[in-house]
Amino acid sequence: MNTRKHTKFVHAANYAAEVEIEISDSENGWAPYISLDDALKLDRVREALLSGDVATASTYAKKVYALSTVAA
């Protein structure tokens, strides 16, 4: 089984975050997949962003972005 680092972008409300996870490749089963811990980390970041808790989201994410609308 091989693992590799991957940056996942999580978008919720007016925020986005870069979260680093590990993807596991295997010849058996439903590869590629992520661990339960990484899935829970993504959920925690998403919930924190939805509630506007940037401090909590930034403990799990590499970067947190505030998004705004641009008029064209």
C-alpha positions in Angstrom: 0.0 0.0 0.0 1.3 3.4 -1.0 0.4 6.7 0.7 0.8 10.2 -0.7 0.1 13.7 0.6 -2.7 15.6 -1.0 -4.1 19.1 -0.4 -7.9 19.1 -0.2 -9.8 22.4 -0.5 -12.9 22.7 1.7 -15.4 25.4 0.9 -18.2 26.4 3.3 -20.1 29.7 3.7 -17.7 32.6 2.8 -14.5 30.7 3.5 -12.2 28.1 2.0 -9.4 26.1 3.6 -6.5 24.0 2.4 -6.3 20.8 4.4 -3.5 18.3 4.0 -4.6 14.6 4.0 -3.0 11.3 3.0 -4.4 9.3 0.2 -3.8 5.5 0.3 -3.4 3.5 -2.9 -4.0 -0.2 -2.7 -4.5 -3.0 -5.2 -7.2 -4.4 -3.1 -10.6 -2.8 -2.5 -11.8 0.6 -3.4 -8.6 2.6 -3.8 -7.7 5.4 -3.5 -9.1 6.2 -0.1 -8.5 8.4 3.0 -8.3 7.4 6.6 -11.2 7.9 9.1 -9.0 10.5 10.9 -8.6 12.6 7.7 -12.3 12.3 6.9 -13.1 13.6 10.4 -10.5 16.4 10.0 -12.3 17.5 6.8 -15.6 17.5 8.6 -14.3 19.5 11.6 -12.9 22.1 9.2 -16.2 22.3 7.3 -18.2 22.7 10.5 -15.8 25.4 11.8 -16.0 27.3 8.6 -19.8 27.1 8.5 -20.0 28.6 12.0 -17.4 31.3 11.2 -14.9 29.8 13.6 -11.7 30.6 11.6 -9.4 29.9 14.6 -10.6 26.3 14.9 -10.4 25.8 11.2 -6.9 27.1 11.1 -5.7 24.5 13.6 -6.5 21.8 11.1 -5.8 23.7 7.8 -2.6 25.0 6.3 -4.4 28.1 5.1 -7.9 29.6 5.5 -9.3 32.1 2.9 -12.1 34.6 3.2 -14.1 34.7 0.0 -15.9 37.7 -1.4 -18.1 38.4 -4.4 -16.6 40.3 -7.3 -18.9 42.3 -9.6 -18.1 41.9 -13.3 
